């Protein structure tokens, strides 16, 4: 891994107002730079440094390494450290601390606003077989360990794996069997791991978050295999809506796809089987179907601000969230 300095804006550029600092944007830029330079390092290509880019520091970083980045630190676990997570100052490369990970092959997750690094623990990995005889490798985690991002000291340990989180909370899910069955879930406060509310055991489910800001969801959508769908309030776990959506369980290896996602107004369902695809929208507050499109979103679909984006094998479409009309 090599960390670079991204350079300065030329003095000949027109003056601009100072942008509002966004740590998430900074982390993204640094992560892209780290990945790009790491690829060059691994390829063994010796290239002269561009004038605007200066190497700050570097460490050996094989492909199987794990890392995460915050505004001021790089957290890395490599085979050379034998599964220990090491925190480096992002400017100087100075080692701040080194801490053993509960699962050496897991990816660390920096919850920067809470000052934590979240580490998955109690890994389950096995070969599973569906009723139709299809075999596949399933993997999930049953525990989360939170350590202090500045010191590496343990802060708290909780049952369940992180499914989603905000700046100050995280949803921990108890997976079972092949990682598709939930035995319960709970929202915890990141600062100290205190449980704010708990949800029931729902069996085999799909989950997605909903809200205007994907980084701060205000609802949780849970879909059962028969399409029965519940919408919970993120902050208090209160049941806000209940209904049924058009749903089909997709089995690993059979080529079928069943996907669910949401924004601040709708639940969207994308189904694909062979050459047949469809995209449907249901209201978030009543779970009532608004519209349905056949032969749409053949590759993928996702909320895109004021529209819903559908990705095709040969193009792209933007759909109106209220009507499904192609914009």
Phi, psi and omega in degrees: 000132177237132177255130184242159172268132188277356173095180183245153173287137181300143180294344179279352180289147179295145181296144178231151174294146181295127180288156175291133182294130178232105183297326181295320178295320179298316179300321181295315179299316181294319181298318178296318180296317179299314181297317182294314182289327176299320180298319178294320180297317182291330182284349179076014182277124179262109182237144177293146180287134174299155184299326184274355183242128180234129178291127178269313178191168180206158175221154174300136188214082178294164183301328184278006179288159178238144179204164172210157188229138171243187182293333184233002185217154168244127180251118189225140172232119181239163177304328181294335180266003176056044176082006176275138178270125181245134178259126179247141170296128189289340181270320187251341185080006179294136178286123178271318178193165176221134188218137176295143178261143178297329176227105187302334184265003180278158178267130175287148180236117182273116171264083194296317182298329179270354180071033185233158164243125182262126183243124175292146178219171179055065183286139173239123178219128183201166175269123182245154181234127177284164177303333180276003178094357180287129179255145179203160179268124177250144181215137173201171181239150184243009183207153175231131178245127180254128177237157181290128183291334182274328188239341185083001181288142178298140178248311177197165180225134183224152177285137177104160179260148179291121175267316179203161179206163171247193178295331187234359179222161176216141176265117179257130184243136175268100178273158181213172179055248183263012180092009178250351183254130179255133176261009180142167178207161184208149174262128180242153174277126185295327185303319185224002180079008181296136180282125180267323173197160181235149177249167185278167170286125187242002182074212182285121185218164164241143181236154169205156178262161181220150178155168181292322181250114180302334179281346178222071181296151176245357177216156177237128180253128182237126183243127176269167183301330180274006179091352176299128188232132176242142176242121181250149171288134183295317188284332186232355179073012182287137178287118185258331181205155181211135179185196181229136177247162173287115189217150176219130179287125178266129180266138178302131175095349183264000177086351178279152179229132172230119185228144177225137175210171186209160170237213183271001180229329188229160166255131182245139181236124176245124179239141178217135176213108185064232180273355182266128178225158177207156177224127182232155178233137177233143180294141182287331184269343180230351185054042177256136182291130178266313182202164181215133179235127172271156178055046179232151175054057184295329183260314182190170175210153182196153174290138181229066179067246183281355181227174171251127183268132174244125182258124181253168179293337182232019180174204189209146178222149176242125184249144176288126182298331183277330188235341185081000181293139179287122177271000000 
